[in-house]
């Protein structure tokens, strides 16, 4: 399995099933989420877990049209 395939399987895993999903979101997630929140005119919640941040990023990507291929 190459890096592209591995990355695809990683991003498709349900955030609710992540072993570290309840840990605080990463710095990269926080930065991207802040950017998306600003662009969408939505509030930024800095207290989200990794799993919740991932879900929120997906929601805001749909709303802003970012992150789509």
Backbone torsions as a table, in degrees:
resi	resn	phi	psi	omega
1	UNK	NA	126.8	179.6
2	UNK	-86.2	175.2	-175.8
3	UNK	-59.1	-39.0	-178.9
4	UNK	-63.8	-44.6	178.9
5	UNK	-65.9	-41.7	179.5
6	UNK	-61.8	-43.4	179.6
7	UNK	-62.4	-40.5	179.5
8	UNK	-61.3	-39.9	179.8
9	UNK	-71.3	-32.5	178.7
10	UNK	-65.8	-45.1	-175.6
11	UNK	-75.4	-17.9	-179.2
12	UNK	-87.7	-13.2	-179.7
13	UNK	-68.8	135.5	-179.2
14	UNK	-61.7	123.7	180.0
15	UNK	-55.7	-27.2	178.7
16	UNK	-66.5	-18.3	-178.9
17	UNK	-97.3	-2.4	-178.8
18	UNK	-65.9	135.9	177.6
19	UNK	-63.2	-37.7	-177.7
20	UNK	-100.7	17.1	-174.4
21	UNK	-60.7	-26.4	-178.4
22	UNK	-88.4	-6.0	177.1
23	UNK	-70.4	159.0	177.2
24	UNK	-59.1	148.4	179.7
25	UNK	-58.4	154.8	-180.0
26	UNK	-75.8	166.2	176.5
27	UNK	-61.0	-39.2	179.1
28	UNK	-65.2	-42.2	177.1
29	UNK	-62.0	-44.7	-178.4
30	UNK	-61.2	-44.4	-179.0
31	UNK	-63.0	-47.9	-179.1
32	UNK	-67.2	-40.6	179.2
33	UNK	-63.8	-39.0	177.4
34	UNK	-62.3	-45.1	178.8
35	UNK	-61.0	-48.3	179.8
36	UNK	-63.1	-41.5	179.7
37	UNK	-61.0	-44.8	178.7
38	UNK	-61.0	-45.2	-178.6
39	UNK	-66.1	-33.7	-178.3
40	UNK	-86.9	-7.7	-176.9
41	UNK	69.6	29.3	-177.9
42	UNK	-109.3	153.7	177.6
43	UNK	-68.8	148.5	177.3
44	UNK	-101.0	124.6	179.7
45	UNK	-105.8	105.1	-176.1
46	UNK	-77.6	-2.9	-177.0
47	UNK	-96.9	7.8	-176.9
48	UNK	-68.9	150.2	173.3
49	UNK	-78.7	171.2	177.1
50	UNK	-56.6	-46.6	-177.8
51	UNK	-65.3	-45.7	-179.6
52	UNK	-66.9	-36.4	177.6
53	UNK	-64.0	-41.0	178.9
54	UNK	-61.4	-43.9	178.5
55	UNK	-63.9	-42.5	-179.1
56	UNK	-66.4	-38.8	176.9
57	UNK	-59.8	-45.2	178.7
58	UNK	-60.2	-43.5	178.9
59	UNK	-60.3	-47.1	-176.7
60	UNK	-72.5	-29.5	175.0
61	UNK	-63.4	-41.6	177.5
62	UNK	-63.7	-43.0	-177.5
63	UNK	-66.3	-39.7	-176.2
64	UNK	-92.9	-13.9	-176.9
65	UNK	81.0	7.9	178.3
66	UNK	-89.3	154.0	176.1
67	UNK	79.2	6.1	177.4
68	UNK	-95.3	147.1	-179.2
69	UNK	-96.7	NA	NA
